Amino acid sequence: MDRIDSLLEWAAPRGVRLQGIQPHHEENSGIGMRAIKSLQKGDVLIAIPSRMMRGLDTISAATRAKLPPKMSIHGLLAAEFILKPPPETWVKVIPTFAEFNSIPFFWSQPAQALLPGTAQRLLKAQQRNFSRDWEKVQSAFPQVSRQDYAHAWFVVSTRAFYQETEETLQYPWLDRLALLPVADLFNHAAIGCKVQYNTDGYDVVADRSYSEGDEVYTSYGEHSNDFLLAEYGFLLQNNTHDRFDPEDLAPPDLSVEDTALLKQMKTIPMLRQVCGPASEEEFIPGFKRSNVTPAGAYDRSQLRKLQSKLLTEAKERRSHVVASSDCTEDQKATLLQRWGQIEELVQKAIRLSTAS
């Protein structure tokens, strides 16, 4: 029996309901969801009862007793994934350790150094968080290998959903996580179906009409491609939320005036749709671009000259990737794609500045 059929056969009697959609093997993106009939906006496509979730309240007392009280939910779920694995039918549709090799965390340091600055900062935060959790698990459960824990940790990182309960509210917003079978098969799009959570469970609701055969997506959030690459290991072709941080492209010989304008670029209203503040927006829950103080006066001619320097720098970074011998072919292709997208974003910023 196909692993998808086995999963659905296991999930159905446990209350998981699919309506008008079916998991499907997608080229280059693993398993996704496709419409098997016409769908209308507002249709409930999948319902997952709360009893099927693996969250903070399902972690065994034996696991929690050996780990610090302030252990992250992310870290606890990863530990539990190893110590009390989900049913085999669920595990079989979860990526293997090798299938996470597109995530920069698993790249060599020289390859990581070719990432844009925003992606590197996200990667460093990810490395700190993993090391924090691994240190605690290694001490409590020395029989667990680092590779197995890294696999479990990224299963949680890439497949968890937001869960809000009285207990999870005591944790940071980004750490209120839970794993859901079947619902975790949706692929991401910049605009996708709504995921609604209540005490009874999760519903995924159609955001628009779909025709039979269409792939149906959810949205993991309004994330730039640097974030998607660092966290999930993929890039979107047409990401309406993509942007670049001008400070990532600062040439070493930048003048004091240009350095000040570089920072100011992120606050100029016409440029906010393509410029940062990427690092802040990715890390601060609830951050809104409208919170940015509007820019003061600036020299438009100087701005356009600076943007030309940034474009030259982006092209130079791309040439470094082409010349590198430290990447696999897949890593090089991903890096070239990302730097190409950043070039396009800088060019868009130049067009916006010229048109204003």
C-alpha positions, 0 to 999 in steps of 0.5 A: 500500500502507498505510504499516503494511503496508509496514512489516510487509512490510519488517520480517518478512524481517528477523526481526521477529515479531508474534504475535496483534497487529497495528498499528492506526490509533487515534482521537486516539492515532496508531498502536497495537497491537490483538489479532487473536485471544485472548491469554493472560498470558505470550504473546510478542506481538512479538520484535525481533532485536538486529540491527534496533535502532538503538543506540549500537553502530550509530552510524556511525564518521563520525558519532561521529568529529565529535562529542565522546566524551561526547556523550549517546546520546540526542544521538547517535541523533538526529544519526544519524537525520538523517545516516543515516535509517532506511529510509523504510518505518520513517520513514513511521510516525514522527510528523512534526515538526508532530505533536509540537506537543502537547509543551510544548517546542514551546509559546510561553513564555506557554503553558508558564508555565501548566503545573504547577510539576513539568511546568515543571521537567521542561520546563526539564531537557528544554530544557537537555538539548536545548540541550547536544546541539544545540550539539554537533551544530550545531558538528559538522554546520552543514548540519543545521537546528535544526528537523530536529534537534529533530524527530529528538531528540524521535523518540528521546525519545518512541520509544526503549527501554532498552538495556543493553550493556557500552558503554551501562552507561558512560552514565547510566541514563536515557540507555541508549536504542535505537530499535526498529521496530514495537515503537515503535508500542505506546501507553502505559498505566499498566499494560501489557505487559512489555518484556524485553531480552536480548542477542538482542533485545527481546520484548514479553510480554502482562501479562494476557489480551486479547480479540480487538479489544482495544488492547494497551499497554506501560507507559513507566514509573510516571509522573505525568501531569505527566511524560507531558505534559512528555515525550510530550505527552499525559495519561492519563484514569485514571493510577494513578501520578498525583500532584501536588507540594503545593509547586507550589500554595503561595500567596504569603502562606503562613505559616511553619508552613504552608510547613513542613507543605507540605513535610511533606505529601510524607512523610505515609504516607497522602498519598504515593499522591497527593503527591510528591516528584514532581520527585525521583521523576521524575529519580532512577533507582531512587527509591522512595517507601518511601525517604522518611523518615516524617513527624513529628508534625503538626496534622491540623486545620492540615493540612486547612486547608492542603489547602483553600488548595491546592484554592483555588489549583488552582482559581485556576490553572485560571481563569488558563488559562480567561482566557488568550489565549496558548494554542491551543485544544488547549493550553488544553484540555490545560492545563484537563484537567491542572489539573482532574486536580490539583484531583481529586488535592487533593480525594483528599488531603483525603478521605484526611486526613479518613478517617484 
